[in-house]
């Protein structure tokens, strides 16, 4: 009980600190944009987390879903003049449909072959959007994507868009928590731990893998659509394989299969990327070093460190030494 | 026209085949996957360029020196990074991630060392076109084809006839029994990563004059080679060659007769189709649990 109150205290202090930082950042247009990027990446990485963290299915092609969401929403909003709020939802659904299509073959494959299939998928989407000039305007990209408007009131400033994104991110995290705590989520975790045993206790492994892909693609597609309407410009460059690896880095760095891991990971990576804006050529090296650091020293990411610190504190008090930091999932 | 296309297809196909062969070797020896093969090719090309153009070494020396360096690089990656990671109990997916970050590091190293521009590899032969039986052929293409075929044949005899090759195959088949028979399994594993990188680096030197040498030259070749390896049956050396040639032909003829914009799109679509319909590949390798 005492512990619970203490954690609540720590949590509320953390929330207040974050809120204070956010409030300061919102005073400037550029800093507000960074906050928006953090939200968008959190959504996309949460999608990846459902697939990789909870279900144990790897994907190196999430940039593909990101692109599908972004291009669907953009094209519908621009060519048919539909309300962006509506097209974002369609982008999400189209991305989900592609997720299901990919999942049909992907649900049969393991490890290496799944990695390859997802890489191939990501490349196919990238190539499609870069060479189909008539539809997507090729490498030059699409300009002047309309802003989102709610009940006729357009969201123009980054600050306003941030609050819009904050609500969506909250909903996404809520969705993730409820999904993971439901029957479906428990099936995901069972599949991650041991697909054969999961099959043995009556879980339809193939079906749940497809569900995981669909949910994951849906969230990443949503993030892509939100990105397009935030920046107002999309080109194939954003959806290269590097983007998929970036999502992966964010997820691993934050900590996989955790509630806040994706948010923390994307916040850190986005901020570091922005800080290194002058050293763009070092960016990829930095991502690589982030991945290697996670792989070799902190397999559970930043959230793992936090948990470890907490455990250290509590075990010290109880005089036990049950600390296990290096624990890999699956 | 058709003859030139076939030669071109054979050339690019054998490049894919040779790089894909490396994937197969690594998979057979350690059950792992490296996604850095394409970047090994790129590093090899840059090293070859440096030796040949800046140090003025003869081409054959530059090629062999590059292969030696690449062999050591592959060995070091396996012995230092991959082994450490496996000792920590990481799943296969994490090893794949590790090789992805290695490939990013390699690309950055190449960028710092040689810059971002496309570098021209000086021509190896004096004539730019030679005439064989009335057909005009580019000698560099023939060289690439020749080197690829030589490497494949050499590897075949190395794996089947030499003692070390046989012990490599034994270690791949059953590590426990092999080590009981006195085979140094860690060394054979390291060697297979080394050979994979060596082949990729060596072929990088010979494709340098054809495509030009630049930072991201390896990524597409690496992925196509991978696709070829899957089509042939992942883990099967000969399958990787057949698969690589298949993609070489698909790519060349699709871009010649159908559409050049969508050639890579079509290649990957074929790959996905094969993975759906025939996941064990042409040579029936086990891919699913």
Interface residues (C-beta under 8 A of the other chain):
Chain A: X58 X60 X104 X105 X108 X109 X110 X111 X112 X113 X115 X116 X117 X119 X120 X121 X123 X124 X127 X128 X131 X195 X241 X245 X248 X252 X281 X282 X284 X285 X287 X288 X289 X291 X292 X295 X296 X299 X326 X328 X329 X330
Chain B: X27 X33 X35 X84 X85 X88 X89 X90 X91 X92 X93 X94 X96 X97 X98 X100 X101 X102 X104 X105 X107 X108 X111 X116 X219 X223 X226 X227 X230 X234 X261 X262 X264 X265 X268 X269 X271 X272 X275 X276 X279 X287 X288 X289
